[in-house]
Amino acid sequence: MKIIITLLLCLSTTIVMAETKERPFQASFITPIGTNGMDSHLIINKVSLNVLGGYSYGNLYFELASLYNINLHLTRGLSLAGVFNYSGNTENALQFAGVFNVSMDGNAHVQGAGVFNIAKDSTVQLAGVSNISLGATSTQIGGVLNIAKEVNGLQLGLINISEDMNGIPIGLFSFVKNAPGKPEFEIGFSDSLNTFISFKFGVNRFYTILSSGINYINNPSIMSYGFGFGTHIDWVDGWGSQIELMNYQVFKDEEYHWASDSDNLSMLNQLKIRASKQFGNHFKVFAGPVLNLSIRQGDRDDFSTWSMWKSTGKTKLNSWIGIEAGASVSLN
Protein backbone atom coordinates (compact mmCIF):
# COMPACT_ATOMS: atom_id res chain seq x y z
CA MET A 1 0.00 0.00 0.00
CA LYS A 2 2.84 2.41 0.84
CA ILE A 3 4.41 1.70 -2.54
CA ILE A 4 1.13 2.49 -4.35
CA ILE A 5 0.65 5.74 -2.42
CA THR A 6 4.22 6.74 -3.13
CA LEU A 7 3.76 6.08 -6.87
CA LEU A 8 0.55 8.11 -6.94
CA LEU A 9 2.24 11.02 -5.18
CA CYS A 10 5.13 10.88 -7.62
CA LEU A 11 2.72 10.81 -10.57
CA SER A 12 0.68 13.77 -9.30
CA THR A 13 3.88 15.72 -8.61
CA THR A 14 5.10 15.01 -12.12
CA ILE A 15 1.80 16.23 -13.63
CA VAL A 16 1.83 19.41 -11.55
CA MET A 17 5.46 20.11 -12.46
CA ALA A 18 4.87 19.39 -16.15
CA GLU A 19 4.61 22.49 -18.29
CA THR A 20 1.20 23.35 -19.71
CA LYS A 21 1.45 24.30 -23.36
CA GLU A 22 -0.82 26.22 -25.71
CA ARG A 23 -1.25 25.07 -29.29
CA PRO A 24 -3.26 26.61 -32.12
CA PHE A 25 -4.83 23.36 -33.34
CA GLN A 26 -5.52 19.76 -32.40
CA ALA A 27 -6.86 16.99 -34.61
CA SER A 28 -7.57 13.57 -33.17
CA PHE A 29 -9.49 10.37 -33.70
CA ILE A 30 -9.76 9.65 -29.99
CA THR A 31 -7.16 10.53 -27.35
CA PRO A 32 -4.29 9.63 -27.47
CA ILE A 33 -4.59 9.01 -31.22
CA GLY A 34 -4.10 12.59 -32.35
CA THR A 35 -1.66 15.43 -32.80
CA ASN A 36 -1.24 15.93 -29.04
CA GLY A 37 -0.70 12.24 -28.30
CA MET A 38 -0.07 11.34 -24.68
CA ASP A 39 0.37 15.03 -23.74
CA SER A 40 -3.30 15.92 -24.38
CA HIS A 41 -3.98 16.53 -20.68
CA LEU A 42 -1.27 19.22 -20.66
CA ILE A 43 -2.33 21.09 -23.81
CA ILE A 44 -4.57 24.15 -24.16
CA ASN A 45 -5.95 24.15 -27.71
CA LYS A 46 -7.31 27.11 -29.57
CA VAL A 47 -9.20 24.85 -31.99
CA SER A 48 -9.83 21.13 -31.53
CA LEU A 49 -11.43 18.78 -34.07
CA ASN A 50 -12.06 15.23 -32.86
CA VAL A 51 -13.57 12.36 -34.82
CA LEU A 52 -14.80 10.54 -31.69
CA GLY A 53 -13.66 12.34 -28.54
CA GLY A 54 -11.37 15.13 -27.43
CA TYR A 55 -9.42 15.28 -24.14
CA SER A 56 -7.30 18.27 -23.15
CA TYR A 57 -6.23 20.65 -20.41
CA GLY A 58 -8.35 23.38 -22.00
CA ASN A 59 -9.84 24.89 -25.12
CA LEU A 60 -10.02 28.57 -26.05
CA TYR A 61 -12.07 29.10 -29.22
CA PHE A 62 -13.78 26.07 -30.77
CA GLU A 63 -13.99 22.30 -30.36
CA LEU A 64 -16.04 19.65 -32.12
CA ALA A 65 -16.49 15.91 -31.52
CA SER A 66 -18.99 13.28 -32.58
CA LEU A 67 -19.08 11.83 -29.04
CA TYR A 68 -17.49 14.01 -26.34
CA ASN A 69 -15.24 16.89 -25.39
CA ILE A 70 -13.41 16.82 -22.04
CA ASN A 71 -11.47 19.85 -20.81
CA LEU A 72 -9.93 19.23 -17.43
CA HIS A 73 -9.42 22.85 -16.39
CA LEU A 74 -10.57 25.49 -18.87
CA THR A 75 -13.22 26.03 -21.54
CA ARG A 76 -13.90 29.18 -23.49
CA GLY A 77 -15.60 29.72 -26.81
CA LEU A 78 -17.85 27.05 -28.35
CA SER A 79 -17.99 23.31 -27.58
CA LEU A 80 -20.08 20.99 -29.77
CA ALA A 81 -20.47 17.27 -29.04
CA GLY A 82 -22.79 14.51 -30.14
CA VAL A 83 -23.08 13.07 -26.61
CA PHE A 84 -21.55 15.30 -23.90
CA ASN A 85 -19.25 18.16 -22.95
CA TYR A 86 -17.32 18.28 -19.66
CA SER A 87 -15.34 21.21 -18.32
CA GLY A 88 -13.52 21.67 -15.02
CA ASN A 89 -13.94 25.43 -15.35
CA THR A 90 -15.76 27.53 -17.93
CA GLU A 91 -15.27 31.20 -18.71
CA ASN A 92 -18.38 32.46 -20.52
CA ALA A 93 -18.36 29.40 -22.76
CA LEU A 94 -21.07 27.90 -24.95
CA GLN A 95 -21.69 24.17 -24.60
CA PHE A 96 -24.06 22.25 -26.87
CA ALA A 97 -24.45 18.46 -26.73
CA GLY A 98 -26.88 15.79 -27.79
CA VAL A 99 -27.25 14.36 -24.28
CA PHE A 100 -25.66 16.48 -21.50
CA ASN A 101 -23.24 19.23 -20.50
CA VAL A 102 -21.28 19.54 -17.25
CA SER A 103 -19.44 22.63 -16.01
CA MET A 104 -17.89 22.14 -12.58
CA ASP A 105 -16.85 25.76 -11.96
CA GLY A 106 -16.99 29.22 -13.49
CA ASN A 107 -19.79 30.59 -15.66
CA ALA A 108 -21.26 28.40 -18.38
CA HIS A 109 -22.64 31.24 -20.48
CA VAL A 110 -24.98 29.03 -22.54
CA GLN A 111 -25.67 25.32 -22.18
CA GLY A 112 -27.94 23.43 -24.55
CA ALA A 113 -28.56 19.66 -24.28
CA GLY A 114 -31.08 17.07 -25.28
CA VAL A 115 -31.36 15.67 -21.74
CA PHE A 116 -29.69 17.72 -18.96
CA ASN A 117 -27.22 20.47 -18.03
CA ILE A 118 -25.22 20.94 -14.83
CA ALA A 119 -23.24 24.11 -14.06
CA LYS A 120 -21.78 26.04 -11.15
CA ASP A 121 -23.08 29.33 -12.56
CA SER A 122 -24.81 29.91 -15.88
CA THR A 123 -26.53 32.55 -17.95
CA VAL A 124 -28.83 30.35 -20.05
CA GLN A 125 -29.57 26.64 -19.70
CA LEU A 126 -31.75 24.83 -22.24
CA ALA A 127 -32.53 21.12 -21.84
CA GLY A 128 -35.10 18.60 -22.94
CA VAL A 129 -35.43 17.22 -19.41
CA SER A 130 -33.51 18.99 -16.63
CA ASN A 131 -31.25 21.93 -15.74
CA ILE A 132 -29.23 22.28 -12.53
CA SER A 133 -27.34 25.41 -11.54
CA LEU A 134 -25.45 25.13 -8.24
CA GLY A 135 -25.08 28.90 -8.04
CA ALA A 136 -26.75 31.71 -9.98
CA THR A 137 -28.49 31.62 -13.34
CA SER A 138 -30.51 34.02 -15.46
CA THR A 139 -32.63 31.63 -17.54
CA GLN A 140 -33.49 27.95 -17.25
CA ILE A 141 -35.82 26.28 -19.74
CA GLY A 142 -36.31 22.55 -19.17
CA GLY A 143 -38.94 20.06 -20.23
CA VAL A 144 -39.40 18.61 -16.74
CA LEU A 145 -37.21 20.02 -13.95
CA ASN A 146 -35.18 23.16 -13.23
CA ILE A 147 -33.10 23.58 -10.05
CA ALA A 148 -31.03 26.64 -9.11
CA LYS A 149 -29.73 28.35 -6.01
CA GLU A 150 -30.46 31.82 -7.38
CA VAL A 151 -32.52 32.82 -10.42
CA ASN A 152 -32.29 36.35 -11.80
CA GLY A 153 -34.62 35.90 -14.76
CA LEU A 154 -36.87 33.06 -15.92
CA GLN A 155 -37.45 29.45 -14.92
CA LEU A 156 -39.70 27.60 -17.37
CA GLY A 157 -40.46 23.93 -16.81
CA LEU A 158 -42.95 21.46 -15.40
CA ILE A 159 -41.23 21.70 -11.98
CA ASN A 160 -39.10 24.67 -10.88
CA ILE A 161 -37.11 24.76 -7.63
CA SER A 162 -34.91 27.59 -6.38
CA GLU A 163 -33.62 29.13 -3.18
CA ASP A 164 -33.86 32.79 -4.24
CA MET A 165 -35.93 34.15 -7.11
CA ASN A 166 -35.43 37.59 -8.65
CA GLY A 167 -37.51 36.76 -11.70
CA ILE A 168 -40.48 34.57 -12.67
CA PRO A 169 -40.94 30.78 -12.40
CA ILE A 170 -43.50 29.36 -14.83
CA GLY A 171 -44.63 25.74 -14.48
CA LEU A 172 -47.08 23.32 -12.97
CA PHE A 173 -45.22 23.41 -9.66
CA SER A 174 -42.73 26.12 -8.64
CA PHE A 175 -41.13 26.19 -5.20
CA VAL A 176 -38.99 29.14 -4.04
CA LYS A 177 -37.48 28.68 -0.59
CA ASN A 178 -37.20 32.38 0.24
CA ALA A 179 -40.37 33.67 -1.48
CA PRO A 180 -42.57 35.74 0.88
CA GLY A 181 -46.21 34.66 0.82
CA LYS A 182 -45.67 31.38 -1.04
CA PRO A 183 -46.47 28.55 -0.93
CA GLU A 184 -49.98 29.45 0.17
CA PHE A 185 -53.06 27.53 1.24
CA GLU A 186 -56.51 29.12 0.96
CA ILE A 187 -60.13 28.27 1.59
CA GLY A 188 -62.93 30.26 -0.01
CA PHE A 189 -66.65 30.45 -0.67
CA SER A 190 -68.51 31.55 -3.82
CA ASP A 191 -71.83 31.20 -5.62
CA SER A 192 -70.49 28.78 -8.28
CA LEU A 193 -68.19 26.69 -6.05
CA ASN A 194 -69.75 27.04 -2.62
CA THR A 195 -66.54 25.84 -0.96
CA PHE A 196 -63.12 25.54 -2.57
CA ILE A 197 -59.55 25.00 -1.42
CA SER A 198 -56.43 26.02 -3.33
CA PHE A 199 -52.67 25.65 -3.12
CA LYS A 200 -50.48 28.35 -4.69
CA PHE A 201 -46.82 27.95 -5.64
CA GLY A 202 -44.25 30.35 -7.05
CA VAL A 203 -43.76 34.03 -6.25
CA ASN A 204 -46.20 36.91 -5.85
CA ARG A 205 -45.60 38.35 -9.30
CA PHE A 206 -46.52 34.98 -10.91
CA TYR A 207 -47.83 31.82 -9.27
CA THR A 208 -49.60 28.61 -10.23
CA ILE A 209 -52.78 27.38 -8.56
CA LEU A 210 -54.06 23.86 -7.90
CA SER A 211 -57.66 23.88 -6.68
CA SER A 212 -60.68 21.75 -5.91
CA GLY A 213 -64.25 22.81 -5.14
CA ILE A 214 -67.81 21.66 -4.54
CA ASN A 215 -71.24 23.08 -5.24
CA TYR A 216 -73.45 21.39 -2.62
CA ILE A 217 -76.49 23.60 -3.15
CA ASN A 218 -77.21 21.69 -6.37
CA ASN A 219 -78.77 18.27 -6.01
CA PRO A 220 -76.81 16.11 -6.74
CA SER A 221 -73.65 17.91 -5.64
CA ILE A 222 -71.17 19.07 -8.27
CA MET A 223 -67.44 18.49 -7.77
CA SER A 224 -64.49 20.09 -9.57
CA TYR A 225 -60.72 20.18 -9.85
CA GLY A 226 -58.81 23.04 -11.44
CA PHE A 227 -55.55 24.63 -12.49
CA GLY A 228 -54.69 28.28 -13.00
CA PHE A 229 -52.29 31.22 -12.82
CA GLY A 230 -52.26 34.43 -10.85
CA THR A 231 -50.37 37.57 -9.87
CA HIS A 232 -50.36 39.54 -6.62
CA ILE A 233 -50.05 43.35 -6.54
CA ASP A 234 -49.10 45.10 -3.30
CA TRP A 235 -50.78 48.38 -2.37
CA VAL A 236 -50.10 49.96 1.05
CA ASP A 237 -50.41 48.90 4.70
CA GLY A 238 -50.96 45.23 3.89
CA TRP A 239 -53.63 45.90 1.26
CA GLY A 240 -53.25 44.31 -2.15
CA SER A 241 -55.04 42.65 -5.04
CA GLN A 242 -54.87 39.40 -6.97
CA ILE A 243 -55.78 38.72 -10.59
CA GLU A 244 -56.28 35.02 -11.32
CA LEU A 245 -57.33 32.84 -14.26
CA MET A 246 -58.77 29.39 -13.46
CA ASN A 247 -60.02 26.39 -15.42
CA TYR A 248 -62.09 23.76 -13.58
CA GLN A 249 -63.18 20.35 -14.85
CA VAL A 250 -66.65 19.68 -13.43
CA PHE A 251 -68.39 16.40 -12.60
CA LYS A 252 -71.28 15.30 -10.34
CA ASP A 253 -71.64 12.63 -7.70
CA GLU A 254 -69.03 9.93 -8.34
CA GLU A 255 -68.89 10.53 -12.08
CA TYR A 256 -65.53 11.49 -13.52
CA HIS A 257 -65.20 12.88 -17.05
CA TRP A 258 -62.06 14.20 -18.68
CA ALA A 259 -62.34 17.34 -20.78
CA SER A 260 -61.59 15.24 -23.87
CA ASP A 261 -64.84 13.28 -23.35
CA SER A 262 -66.81 15.47 -25.74
CA ASP A 263 -70.16 13.85 -24.97
CA ASN A 264 -69.92 14.90 -21.33
CA LEU A 265 -67.70 17.97 -21.46
CA SER A 266 -68.23 20.33 -18.55
CA MET A 267 -65.81 23.14 -17.72
CA LEU A 268 -65.89 26.26 -15.62
CA ASN A 269 -63.52 29.11 -16.53
CA GLN A 270 -63.05 32.01 -14.14
CA LEU A 271 -61.44 35.44 -14.09
CA LYS A 272 -61.00 36.58 -10.48
CA ILE A 273 -60.24 40.13 -9.37
CA ARG A 274 -59.76 40.32 -5.62
CA ALA A 275 -58.89 42.81 -2.92
CA SER A 276 -57.01 41.45 0.08
CA LYS A 277 -55.76 42.51 3.49
CA GLN A 278 -52.67 40.99 5.10
CA PHE A 279 -52.55 40.43 8.88
CA GLY A 280 -49.08 39.64 10.13
CA ASN A 281 -46.69 37.63 7.97
CA HIS A 282 -48.88 34.62 7.22
CA PHE A 283 -52.61 35.36 7.32
CA LYS A 284 -54.71 37.12 4.67
CA VAL A 285 -58.40 37.64 3.90
CA PHE A 286 -59.79 38.39 0.43
CA ALA A 287 -63.00 39.14 -1.47
CA GLY A 288 -63.95 40.17 -4.96
CA PRO A 289 -66.00 39.59 -8.12
CA VAL A 290 -65.63 36.56 -10.39
CA LEU A 291 -66.45 36.43 -14.09
CA ASN A 292 -67.64 32.86 -14.84
CA LEU A 293 -67.96 31.07 -18.18
CA SER A 294 -69.30 27.52 -18.20
CA ILE A 295 -68.91 25.26 -21.25
CA ARG A 296 -71.10 22.17 -21.40
CA GLN A 297 -71.92 19.41 -23.83
CA GLY A 298 -74.32 16.47 -23.61
CA ASP A 299 -76.52 16.27 -20.52
CA ARG A 300 -74.24 18.08 -18.11
CA ASP A 301 -76.05 20.15 -15.45
CA ASP A 302 -75.95 23.94 -15.39
CA PHE A 303 -75.02 25.20 -11.92
CA SER A 304 -75.03 28.96 -12.52
CA THR A 305 -77.06 31.12 -10.15
CA TRP A 306 -78.12 33.46 -12.96
CA SER A 307 -77.20 34.18 -16.56
CA MET A 308 -75.69 37.30 -18.07
CA TRP A 309 -75.37 35.70 -21.50
CA LYS A 310 -75.87 32.17 -22.82
CA SER A 311 -75.96 30.15 -26.02
CA THR A 312 -77.67 26.85 -26.80
CA GLY A 313 -76.85 24.00 -29.15
CA LYS A 314 -74.46 21.09 -28.93
CA THR A 315 -72.03 23.24 -26.97
CA LYS A 316 -73.78 25.33 -24.32
CA LEU A 317 -72.12 28.50 -23.06
CA ASN A 318 -73.24 30.45 -20.04
CA SER A 319 -71.59 33.48 -18.42
CA TRP A 320 -72.37 35.32 -15.20
CA ILE A 321 -70.70 37.47 -12.57
CA GLY A 322 -70.46 36.09 -9.06
CA ILE A 323 -68.59 36.91 -5.89
CA GLU A 324 -66.21 35.06 -3.62
CA ALA A 325 -64.49 35.57 -0.26
CA GLY A 326 -62.13 33.63 1.93
CA ALA A 327 -58.85 33.46 3.81
CA SER A 328 -55.37 32.18 3.11
CA VAL A 329 -52.30 31.14 5.09
CA SER A 330 -48.72 31.46 3.90
CA LEU A 331 -46.73 28.28 4.57
CA ASN A 332 -43.34 30.00 4.28
C-alpha positions as CSV (number, residue, x, y, z in Angstrom):
1,M,0.0,0.0,0.0
2,K,2.8,2.4,0.8
3,I,4.4,1.7,-2.5
4,I,1.1,2.5,-4.3
5,I,0.6,5.7,-2.4
6,T,4.2,6.7,-3.1
7,L,3.8,6.1,-6.9
8,L,0.6,8.1,-6.9
9,L,2.2,11.0,-5.2
10,C,5.1,10.9,-7.6
11,L,2.7,10.8,-10.6
12,S,0.7,13.8,-9.3
13,T,3.9,15.7,-8.6
14,T,5.1,15.0,-12.1
15,I,1.8,16.2,-13.6
16,V,1.8,19.4,-11.6
17,M,5.5,20.1,-12.5
18,A,4.9,19.4,-16.1
19,E,4.6,22.5,-18.3
20,T,1.2,23.4,-19.7
21,K,1.5,24.3,-23.4
22,E,-0.8,26.2,-25.7
23,R,-1.3,25.1,-29.3
24,P,-3.3,26.6,-32.1
25,F,-4.8,23.4,-33.3
26,Q,-5.5,19.8,-32.4
27,A,-6.9,17.0,-34.6
28,S,-7.6,13.6,-33.2
29,F,-9.5,10.4,-33.7
30,I,-9.8,9.6,-30.0
31,T,-7.2,10.5,-27.4
32,P,-4.3,9.6,-27.5
33,I,-4.6,9.0,-31.2
34,G,-4.1,12.6,-32.4
35,T,-1.7,15.4,-32.8
36,N,-1.2,15.9,-29.0
37,G,-0.7,12.2,-28.3
38,M,-0.1,11.3,-24.7
39,D,0.4,15.0,-23.7
40,S,-3.3,15.9,-24.4
41,H,-4.0,16.5,-20.7
42,L,-1.3,19.2,-20.7
43,I,-2.3,21.1,-23.8
44,I,-4.6,24.1,-24.2
45,N,-5.9,24.1,-27.7
46,K,-7.3,27.1,-29.6
47,V,-9.2,24.8,-32.0
48,S,-9.8,21.1,-31.5
49,L,-11.4,18.8,-34.1
50,N,-12.1,15.2,-32.9
51,V,-13.6,12.4,-34.8
52,L,-14.8,10.5,-31.7
53,G,-13.7,12.3,-28.5
54,G,-11.4,15.1,-27.4
55,Y,-9.4,15.3,-24.1
56,S,-7.3,18.3,-23.2
57,Y,-6.2,20.7,-20.4
58,G,-8.4,23.4,-22.0
59,N,-9.8,24.9,-25.1
60,L,-10.0,28.6,-26.1
61,Y,-12.1,29.1,-29.2
62,F,-13.8,26.1,-30.8
63,E,-14.0,22.3,-30.4
64,L,-16.0,19.7,-32.1
65,A,-16.5,15.9,-31.5
66,S,-19.0,13.3,-32.6
67,L,-19.1,11.8,-29.0
68,Y,-17.5,14.0,-26.3
69,N,-15.2,16.9,-25.4
70,I,-13.4,16.8,-22.0
71,N,-11.5,19.9,-20.8
72,L,-9.9,19.2,-17.4
73,H,-9.4,22.8,-16.4
74,L,-10.6,25.5,-18.9
75,T,-13.2,26.0,-21.5
76,R,-13.9,29.2,-23.5
77,G,-15.6,29.7,-26.8
78,L,-17.9,27.1,-28.3
79,S,-18.0,23.3,-27.6
80,L,-20.1,21.0,-29.8
81,A,-20.5,17.3,-29.0
82,G,-22.8,14.5,-30.1
83,V,-23.1,13.1,-26.6
84,F,-21.6,15.3,-23.9
85,N,-19.2,18.2,-23.0
86,Y,-17.3,18.3,-19.7
87,S,-15.3,21.2,-18.3
88,G,-13.5,21.7,-15.0
89,N,-13.9,25.4,-15.4
90,T,-15.8,27.5,-17.9
91,E,-15.3,31.2,-18.7
92,N,-18.4,32.5,-20.5
93,A,-18.4,29.4,-22.8
94,L,-21.1,27.9,-25.0
95,Q,-21.7,24.2,-24.6
96,F,-24.1,22.2,-26.9
97,A,-24.4,18.5,-26.7
98,G,-26.9,15.8,-27.8
99,V,-27.3,14.4,-24.3
100,F,-25.7,16.5,-21.5
101,N,-23.2,19.2,-20.5
102,V,-21.3,19.5,-17.2
103,S,-19.4,22.6,-16.0
104,M,-17.9,22.1,-12.6
105,D,-16.9,25.8,-12.0
106,G,-17.0,29.2,-13.5
107,N,-19.8,30.6,-15.7
108,A,-21.3,28.4,-18.4
109,H,-22.6,31.2,-20.5
110,V,-25.0,29.0,-22.5
111,Q,-25.7,25.3,-22.2
112,G,-27.9,23.4,-24.5
113,A,-28.6,19.7,-24.3
114,G,-31.1,17.1,-25.3
115,V,-31.4,15.7,-21.7
116,F,-29.7,17.7,-19.0
117,N,-27.2,20.5,-18.0
118,I,-25.2,20.9,-14.8
119,A,-23.2,24.1,-14.1
120,K,-21.8,26.0,-11.2
121,D,-23.1,29.3,-12.6
122,S,-24.8,29.9,-15.9
123,T,-26.5,32.5,-18.0
124,V,-28.8,30.4,-20.1
125,Q,-29.6,26.6,-19.7
126,L,-31.7,24.8,-22.2
127,A,-32.5,21.1,-21.8
128,G,-35.1,18.6,-22.9
129,V,-35.4,17.2,-19.4
130,S,-33.5,19.0,-16.6
131,N,-31.3,21.9,-15.7
132,I,-29.2,22.3,-12.5
133,S,-27.3,25.4,-11.5
134,L,-25.5,25.1,-8.2
135,G,-25.1,28.9,-8.0
136,A,-26.7,31.7,-10.0
137,T,-28.5,31.6,-13.3
138,S,-30.5,34.0,-15.5
139,T,-32.6,31.6,-17.5
140,Q,-33.5,28.0,-17.2
141,I,-35.8,26.3,-19.7
142,G,-36.3,22.5,-19.2
143,G,-38.9,20.1,-20.2
144,V,-39.4,18.6,-16.7
145,L,-37.2,20.0,-13.9
146,N,-35.2,23.2,-13.2
147,I,-33.1,23.6,-10.1
148,A,-31.0,26.6,-9.1
149,K,-29.7,28.3,-6.0
150,E,-30.5,31.8,-7.4
151,V,-32.5,32.8,-10.4
152,N,-32.3,36.3,-11.8
153,G,-34.6,35.9,-14.8
154,L,-36.9,33.1,-15.9
155,Q,-37.5,29.4,-14.9
156,L,-39.7,27.6,-17.4
157,G,-40.5,23.9,-16.8
158,L,-42.9,21.5,-15.4
159,I,-41.2,21.7,-12.0
160,N,-39.1,24.7,-10.9
161,I,-37.1,24.8,-7.6
162,S,-34.9,27.6,-6.4
163,E,-33.6,29.1,-3.2
164,D,-33.9,32.8,-4.2
165,M,-35.9,34.2,-7.1
166,N,-35.4,37.6,-8.7
167,G,-37.5,36.8,-11.7
168,I,-40.5,34.6,-12.7
169,P,-40.9,30.8,-12.4
170,I,-43.5,29.4,-14.8
171,G,-44.6,25.7,-14.5
172,L,-47.1,23.3,-13.0
173,F,-45.2,23.4,-9.7
174,S,-42.7,26.1,-8.6
175,F,-41.1,26.2,-5.2
176,V,-39.0,29.1,-4.0
177,K,-37.5,28.7,-0.6
178,N,-37.2,32.4,0.2
179,A,-40.4,33.7,-1.5
180,P,-42.6,35.7,0.9
181,G,-46.2,34.7,0.8
182,K,-45.7,31.4,-1.0
183,P,-46.5,28.5,-0.9
184,E,-50.0,29.5,0.2
185,F,-53.1,27.5,1.2
186,E,-56.5,29.1,1.0
187,I,-60.1,28.3,1.6
188,G,-62.9,30.3,0.0
189,F,-66.6,30.4,-0.7
190,S,-68.5,31.6,-3.8
191,D,-71.8,31.2,-5.6
192,S,-70.5,28.8,-8.3
193,L,-68.2,26.7,-6.0
194,N,-69.8,27.0,-2.6
195,T,-66.5,25.8,-1.0
196,F,-63.1,25.5,-2.6
197,I,-59.5,25.0,-1.4
198,S,-56.4,26.0,-3.3
199,F,-52.7,25.7,-3.1
200,K,-50.5,28.4,-4.7
201,F,-46.8,28.0,-5.6
202,G,-44.3,30.4,-7.0
203,V,-43.8,34.0,-6.3
204,N,-46.2,36.9,-5.8
205,R,-45.6,38.3,-9.3
206,F,-46.5,35.0,-10.9
207,Y,-47.8,31.8,-9.3
208,T,-49.6,28.6,-10.2
209,I,-52.8,27.4,-8.6
210,L,-54.1,23.9,-7.9
211,S,-57.7,23.9,-6.7
212,S,-60.7,21.7,-5.9
213,G,-64.3,22.8,-5.1
214,I,-67.8,21.7,-4.5
215,N,-71.2,23.1,-5.2
216,Y,-73.5,21.4,-2.6
217,I,-76.5,23.6,-3.2
218,N,-77.2,21.7,-6.4
219,N,-78.8,18.3,-6.0
220,P,-76.8,16.1,-6.7
221,S,-73.6,17.9,-5.6
222,I,-71.2,19.1,-8.3
223,M,-67.4,18.5,-7.8
224,S,-64.5,20.1,-9.6
225,Y,-60.7,20.2,-9.8
226,G,-58.8,23.0,-11.4
227,F,-55.5,24.6,-12.5
228,G,-54.7,28.3,-13.0
229,F,-52.3,31.2,-12.8
230,G,-52.3,34.4,-10.8
231,T,-50.4,37.6,-9.9
232,H,-50.4,39.5,-6.6
233,I,-50.1,43.4,-6.5
234,D,-49.1,45.1,-3.3
235,W,-50.8,48.4,-2.4
236,V,-50.1,50.0,1.0
237,D,-50.4,48.9,4.7
238,G,-51.0,45.2,3.9
239,W,-53.6,45.9,1.3
240,G,-53.3,44.3,-2.1
241,S,-55.0,42.7,-5.0
242,Q,-54.9,39.4,-7.0
243,I,-55.8,38.7,-10.6
244,E,-56.3,35.0,-11.3
245,L,-57.3,32.8,-14.3
246,M,-58.8,29.4,-13.5
247,N,-60.0,26.4,-15.4
248,Y,-62.1,23.8,-13.6
249,Q,-63.2,20.3,-14.9
250,V,-66.7,19.7,-13.4
251,F,-68.4,16.4,-12.6
252,K,-71.3,15.3,-10.3
253,D,-71.6,12.6,-7.7
254,E,-69.0,9.9,-8.3
255,E,-68.9,10.5,-12.1
256,Y,-65.5,11.5,-13.5
257,H,-65.2,12.9,-17.1
258,W,-62.1,14.2,-18.7
259,A,-62.3,17.3,-20.8
260,S,-61.6,15.2,-23.9
261,D,-64.8,13.3,-23.3
262,S,-66.8,15.5,-25.7
263,D,-70.2,13.9,-25.0
264,N,-69.9,14.9,-21.3
265,L,-67.7,18.0,-21.5
266,S,-68.2,20.3,-18.5
267,M,-65.8,23.1,-17.7
268,L,-65.9,26.3,-15.6
269,N,-63.5,29.1,-16.5
270,Q,-63.1,32.0,-14.1
271,L,-61.4,35.4,-14.1
272,K,-61.0,36.6,-10.5
273,I,-60.2,40.1,-9.4
274,R,-59.8,40.3,-5.6
275,A,-58.9,42.8,-2.9
276,S,-57.0,41.5,0.1
277,K,-55.8,42.5,3.5
278,Q,-52.7,41.0,5.1
279,F,-52.5,40.4,8.9
280,G,-49.1,39.6,10.1
281,N,-46.7,37.6,8.0
282,H,-48.9,34.6,7.2
283,F,-52.6,35.4,7.3
284,K,-54.7,37.1,4.7
285,V,-58.4,37.6,3.9
286,F,-59.8,38.4,0.4
287,A,-63.0,39.1,-1.5
288,G,-64.0,40.2,-5.0
289,P,-66.0,39.6,-8.1
290,V,-65.6,36.6,-10.4
291,L,-66.4,36.4,-14.1
292,N,-67.6,32.9,-14.8
293,L,-68.0,31.1,-18.2
294,S,-69.3,27.5,-18.2
295,I,-68.9,25.3,-21.2
296,R,-71.1,22.2,-21.4
297,Q,-71.9,19.4,-23.8
298,G,-74.3,16.5,-23.6
299,D,-76.5,16.3,-20.5
300,R,-74.2,18.1,-18.1
301,D,-76.0,20.1,-15.4
302,D,-75.9,23.9,-15.4
303,F,-75.0,25.2,-11.9
304,S,-75.0,29.0,-12.5
305,T,-77.1,31.1,-10.1
306,W,-78.1,33.5,-13.0
307,S,-77.2,34.2,-16.6
308,M,-75.7,37.3,-18.1
309,W,-75.4,35.7,-21.5
310,K,-75.9,32.2,-22.8
311,S,-76.0,30.2,-26.0
312,T,-77.7,26.9,-26.8
313,G,-76.8,24.0,-29.2
314,K,-74.5,21.1,-28.9
315,T,-72.0,23.2,-27.0
316,K,-73.8,25.3,-24.3
317,L,-72.1,28.5,-23.1
318,N,-73.2,30.5,-20.0
319,S,-71.6,33.5,-18.4
320,W,-72.4,35.3,-15.2
321,I,-70.7,37.5,-12.6
322,G,-70.5,36.1,-9.1
323,I,-68.6,36.9,-5.9
324,E,-66.2,35.1,-3.6
325,A,-64.5,35.6,-0.3
326,G,-62.1,33.6,1.9
327,A,-58.9,33.5,3.8
328,S,-55.4,32.2,3.1
329,V,-52.3,31.1,5.1
330,S,-48.7,31.5,3.9
331,L,-46.7,28.3,4.6
332,N,-43.3,30.0,4.3
